[in-house]
């Protein structure tokens, strides 16, 4: 169980979660148009899952 949590604490994981959180936060407060961050977030999430699939 600790190994799974240790693998989650990775730079690319933190960046991906931060981008998704930023999109959710800025969209919920109405401070930014979600389409401005959507492409960057989509790219980061896609990269995250592609790397995870290649590791298996």
C-alpha positions as CSV (number, residue, x, y, z in Angstrom):
1,X,0.0,0.0,0.0
2,X,2.8,2.4,0.8
3,X,4.4,1.6,-2.5
4,X,1.4,2.8,-4.4
5,X,1.3,6.1,-2.5
6,X,5.0,6.5,-3.0
7,X,4.6,6.1,-6.8
8,X,1.8,8.7,-6.8
9,X,4.2,11.3,-5.3
10,X,6.0,12.0,-8.6
11,X,6.7,15.3,-10.3
12,X,4.5,14.6,-13.3
13,X,1.7,13.4,-11.0
14,X,1.8,16.6,-8.9
15,X,1.9,18.8,-12.1
16,X,-1.1,16.9,-13.5
17,X,-3.2,17.2,-10.4
18,X,-2.2,20.9,-10.0
19,X,-3.3,21.7,-13.5
20,X,-6.6,19.8,-13.1
21,X,-7.2,21.6,-9.8
22,X,-6.4,25.0,-11.3
23,X,-8.9,24.4,-14.1
24,X,-11.6,23.4,-11.6
25,X,-10.8,26.3,-9.2
26,X,-10.6,29.0,-11.8
27,X,-13.7,27.8,-13.7
28,X,-15.7,27.5,-10.4
29,X,-14.8,31.1,-9.4
30,X,-15.2,32.5,-12.9
31,X,-11.7,34.0,-13.0
32,X,-10.6,32.5,-16.3
33,X,-12.2,31.0,-19.4
34,X,-11.8,27.2,-19.0
35,X,-10.9,26.8,-22.7
36,X,-7.6,28.7,-22.1
37,X,-6.3,26.0,-19.7
38,X,-8.2,23.0,-21.2
39,X,-5.7,22.2,-23.9
40,X,-2.8,22.3,-21.5
41,X,-4.6,20.2,-19.0
42,X,-5.7,17.7,-21.6
43,X,-2.1,17.4,-22.8
44,X,-0.8,16.9,-19.3
45,X,-3.4,14.3,-18.3
46,X,-2.8,12.4,-21.6
47,X,0.9,12.4,-21.0
48,X,0.4,11.1,-17.4
49,X,-1.7,8.2,-18.5
50,X,0.5,7.4,-21.5
51,X,3.6,7.1,-19.2
52,X,1.7,5.0,-16.7
53,X,0.6,2.6,-19.5
54,X,4.1,2.3,-20.9
55,X,5.5,1.5,-17.5
56,X,3.3,-1.6,-17.2
